[in-house]
Amino acid sequence: MAEPMTERLHDLAPGLDDLPLDVIAGHLLAAQTQALVAVSHALPEIAQGGRIMAETLNAGGRLIYAAAGSSGLMAMADACELAGTYGIDPARVSILMAGGLPQDAAMPGGTEDDRQEAATAARIITEKDAVILLSASGTTPYALEIAKIAQRQGAATIAIANNPGASLFQGASVAICLPTPPELIAGSTRMGAGTAQKAALNMMSTLMGVALGHIHDGMMVNLRADNAKLEARAAAIIARITGSAAPKTHLFAANGAVKPAILLAAGATDLTQAEALLTASDGHIRTALAALKPRA
């Protein structure tokens, strides 16, 4: 049986530790750059994954990220950003990580083999959900068990792994293969494989945001302005889109929600009309603005 790419020895590995640290740093950067190239091989699948995520949320389902170890940390980073970036209700996002989410710097490795823990965690999965599964090797028992249960429940499954032909891809709704080259530090998949996974997850959730109408002209129009930095960002977004000289007034009238604030600044008579326009446009501000100001 061929050795998985994630476990193979890199061509530059022999004598690596005998090199000056700045030279090693250059090799490490080059390896990270090569890992990102692997993401380009999966653009259609990443787009499909983003579409499934958006459709799941629109249909009332949840996004459930499932992984172990370094892949779990990549999953957690993406999942925890969805509320602040796109206004996704945290109750609609779950993270299943082998051994539980870390509370300190200790992250046990043996839990990734615990199929029983995975089966217990997977009880929350329903047919309405989309389950995003990650495993660099594509053979992690924790991820495989959750994938099996999710498919049995009828949930959509988006599988991300770094070895072609990985077991995790079997039966997946979308299989995202990120064929990263061997790690410069053999088997240290927090490096190249993890970088590729993070890029793919960030891209996928951003595409989800586009599909949901939460991005307009490259701006986050569904953020909630719940601190000074975000309030300033929200006000700038409203001003850029509408030309309003008093964006914070509209933001206050919309209780900190940017989309209705934009419509108020653009001429909506009140919050009720703004929200009705958003409902009619499925949350897409461009469509709502066009309806507010029909062409002559």
N, C-alpha and C positions, 0 to 999 in steps of 0.2 A: 504494500500500500504506500502511495506517494506521501511524503511528508507535507503537511499543510504549509502553505506559503507563510502563514503567520508564525511558524516555528522554525523556518529555515534560517540558515546563517547568511548574513549579508556579505557581499563580496569584500567590503571594506572592514569587516569585523576583525580579521586576524591582525594583531599588533595595534589595534585601536587604542588600547589603554596606555600604550607607550608613546603616544603622540602628544604634542603640546595641547593644552586645553583649548586654545583658540582655534587650532586646526580641527579638533574634534567638534567644536561648536559649529564650524562650517559644514562638516559632514552631517551633523544633526539637522541643520537647517535645510540642506539639500534633500535629505530623506523626507522631511516634512513636506517640502514642495512636491516631491515625487508622489507622496501619498495623496495630495490634493488632486493630482492629475487623474487618479483613479475615479474620482467623483464624476468626472466628465463622461464616463462610460455609462452612467445610470440616469441621465437627465430625464428621459421619458418616464422612467419608473418613479423618480422623485416627484415629478409633476403629478403623476397618477396618485401617489401617496398623499400629496397635498390636497388633491381633489376629494379623496375619500375622507380625509380629516374634516374638511369643510362640510361635506354632505352629512357626515355623522353628527356634527354639532347642529346643523340645520334641522335634522330629523329628531333632535332631542336626546341623542346618545352621548356617550362620554368618550374621551380619549384616555386610553390606559397604556402607559409606557411600562415595559417589562424587560428587565435585564439584570445582570450580575456584574460585580467588580467594576472595572474601568468603564465598560459599556453602560453600566447602571448610572455612573456619574455623568456621562454624556447625556443620557436620557433625562436625568433629574435636572440638569442645567437647562435643557430645552423646555421641559414641562413647567418649570418654575417661572419662566419668563413670559408665559402666555397671558397671564392676567395683566401684568403691567404694560406689556407691549400692545396687546390687541383687545384688552378688556374682556378676555374669556373668564367666565365665572370659575373660580378655583374648584367649586364643587363638581364641575364637569371634566376635571382632569385628575387622574390617579396615577401614582407611581408605585409599581411593584418591583422592589429591589431585593435580591437575595440577602437575607440577614437583616433586612430593614434599612431605612435611610440612616446614614452615619450620623452619630451624635458627637463624635470626636474624630481623631486621626486614625483610629483603629478600624480596619475593614476586613473582617474574617474572610478567608478564601474558601473554606470548606462548604459554606452555604450554597455555593453555586451548583453543587452536586445534589442538593436536597430537593428531590422531586416532591416529597410530601409537603414541604413548606410551600412549594410552588402551587401544588394542588389546592392547598388551603387558601392561599392568596388569590387564586383564580376564581374563587367562588363568587366574586363580585361581578364577573363578566356576564353580559347579556347579549342577545342577538342585535341589540341596537348600537353596541359599542364598536369602536375601532381600536385594535390592540397593536401597538407599535413595539416590535420585538427586536432586541439588539444582542448580537454575540459576535465578537471578532472572528472566532473560529467557526461559528455556525453550528457548534456541537454542544454548547453548554446545557447540561441537563435541566437547570432551572428554566431557561428560556424555552427549551423544547417542550417541557411539560405544560407550560402556560400556552404555548402555541397549539398544542393538541387539544386542550380544553376549550380554548377560544374558538377553534374551528368546529368543535363538536357543538358548541353553543350557538353557532351561526354568526358569530361576530366577524367583521372584516379584520384581516390580519396583514400588517405591513412588516415584512421581515428584512432586517438590515444585517449583513454579514460581510466579511472580507475575504472569504475563500470561495472560489467558484464551486458550484455543486454542493454547497453546504446543506446539511440536513435541515436546517431551519427554514430553507426555502420551500420544502415539500408542503404542498397544499396551501401556500400563502396566497392571499388575494393579490399582493404585489411583492415581488422579490427584488430587493435592491442590493445588487452585488457591487461592492467597492473593492476591486482587486488590487489592494495595496501591495507593494513589493515587500520582501523580507525586512524586518525591523533591524535597524543598525545595532540595537541591543536585542538579541534574539528573544522572541516571545514577549517583549515588553509592549503589549498592544495599546498601552495608554499613549504611545508615541504616534507612529504613522496611522495605524488603524483607528485609534481614537480621534485623531485630527480629522480623518476622512468621515468618520461617523458624525462628529459634531457639525462639520460643514453640511453634510446631507440632511441632518435633522434641522439645522437652522434654515436651510433652503426650503425644506418641505413645509415647515410651520409658517414661513413667510409666504409661500405660495397659497397655503390655507388662508392666511390673512387677506391676500388679494382676492381669492374666490369669495370670501365672506363680505367683501366690501370694506374692510378695515384699513385699507391703504388707498390713498388718493394722491396722485402725482408724487409718489415716494414719501408721503407723510403718514404718520400713524394717527388716523382720524377716529380711532375708537379707544384711545387711551383715556384713563380717568385722571383728572388733575387733582391728586390727593396730597401733593407736597409742592413746595415753592418752585422747584426745578420744573416739575411737570406742568404746573400752572403757567409758567412762562413759556414753555414749549407749546402748550395748547393755545395760548393767546397768539403766539406767532403763527401757528397753523391757520387759525381763523382769519388773521389779518392777511396772510399770503393768499388765501383762497378767495376772500371776499373784498379785500381792500378796506375792511372796517378800521376806523380810527379808535374804536373803543371795544376791542375784542373781549376784554375781561368782563364788561357789562353783560354781554351775551352769554359768556361762559357761566357767570353767576346765575343768570336767568334759567340756564339749562342744567343747573345743579352739578356743574363740572363735567358734563358730557359734551364732547367736542362736536359730534355729528349734528345734534339738534342746535347747538350754538352756532355752527356754520350757517344753518338754514335761517336762524333768527337774524343773523348778521346780513344774510342775503335778501331778507325781506319777508320771511314768514311772519304772519300776523301775531302768532303766539306759539307757545310750546306744544299745544295740542295739534296745531297744523303741522309743525315741524315733525313731530313724532308720527303723524299720519302719513306724511310724505316719505318718511323713512320706512315705514311698514309697507307702503305700496311699492317701494323700490328695492325691497329685500335688503335694506341697509346700505345700498350703494349710493354714496353721496353725489356722484356725477349724475346719475339718473334722477335723483331727488331734486337737484339744482335745475336740471332741464325742465322738470315738471313745474317747478316754482316760477320759472321764467320761460314760458313757451315762446318759440320763435314766431315772429309776426308772419 
